[in-house]
């Protein structure tokens, strides 16, 4: 399921034996073409069952916040995933500068 939500994020696994609540840790692999694969930790920051879950990466290389929301609309359930980058890394600066050079 995580490959459908975030194609660059895979093998999300529990890192501790706690129940799902704020403070629980997960491990995941980050798959980016220029750097290959990198393992990092995700920590549950907020959890409001069954509608909201937020995870933050605890890694100096990539600092992401992933928010997953479930909303009921008529007879359907809508899954909304948002990814926020809390820090601009060198990898993203390089990709942005290449795009700007092509536009100019």
C-alpha positions in Angstrom: 0.0 0.0 0.0 2.8 2.5 0.7 4.1 2.1 -2.8 0.8 3.5 -4.1 0.8 6.4 -1.7 4.5 7.4 -2.0 6.3 5.6 -4.8 9.7 6.6 -3.4 9.0 5.1 0.0 8.9 1.3 0.5 9.3 -1.5 3.0 7.7 0.4 5.9 8.0 -1.9 8.9 7.5 -1.5 12.7 10.7 -0.6 14.6 9.2 -1.2 18.1 6.5 -3.2 19.8 4.3 -0.3 20.8 0.7 0.0 19.8 -0.1 2.6 17.1 0.0 6.0 19.0 2.1 9.1 19.1 5.8 8.2 19.6 5.7 4.8 17.7 8.7 4.3 15.3 8.8 2.7 11.9 11.7 2.0 9.5 11.4 2.5 5.8 13.6 2.6 2.7 13.9 5.7 0.6 14.4 4.9 -3.0 15.8 7.8 -5.1 17.6 7.3 -8.4 20.6 9.6 -7.9 21.5 8.2 -4.4 20.0 4.7 -4.5 18.4 3.3 -1.3 18.7 4.7 2.1 17.1 3.4 5.4 15.5 5.9 7.8 13.1 6.1 10.7 9.6 7.5 10.8 8.0 8.6 14.0 4.2 8.9 14.5 3.6 12.5 15.6 -0.2 12.6 15.6 -2.8 9.9 15.4 -6.5 10.5 15.6 -8.2 7.2 14.7 -9.7 6.6 12.1 -9.2 9.9 10.3 -5.7 11.3 10.6 -2.1 10.0 10.9 1.1 12.1 10.6 4.6 10.7 10.4 7.9 12.6 10.5 11.3 11.2 9.4 14.0 11.3 12.0 17.0 11.6 9.6 19.3 14.5 8.9 19.4 13.7 5.1 15.7 13.9 4.4 13.2 15.5 6.7 9.7 14.7 5.5 6.3 15.0 7.2 3.7 12.6 5.7 0.1 13.2 6.6 -2.6 10.7 5.8 -6.3 11.7 6.1 -9.5 9.6 5.6 -12.7 11.5 4.8 -16.2 10.1 4.3 -18.0 11.6 1.3 -21.5 10.2 0.6 -21.0 6.5 0.3 -17.2 6.7 -0.4 -14.1 7.1 1.7 -11.5 9.5 0.3 -7.8 8.9 1.1 -5.7 12.0 1.0 -1.9 11.9 1.4 0.3 15.0 1.8 4.1 15.1 1.9 5.9 18.1 3.3 9.6 18.7 3.2 10.7 20.5 6.4 14.2 21.1 5.1 15.7 21.8 1.7 18.4 19.3 1.0 21.2 19.4 -1.6 19.4 16.8 -3.7 16.3 18.9 -4.1 18.4 22.1 -4.7 20.1 20.4 -7.6 16.8 19.3 -9.1 15.3 22.8 -8.7 18.3 24.5 -10.3 18.2 22.3 -13.3 14.6 23.1 -13.8 15.2 26.8 -13.5 18.1 26.6 -16.0 15.8 25.0 -18.6 13.1 27.7 -18.2 15.5 30.6 -18.6 
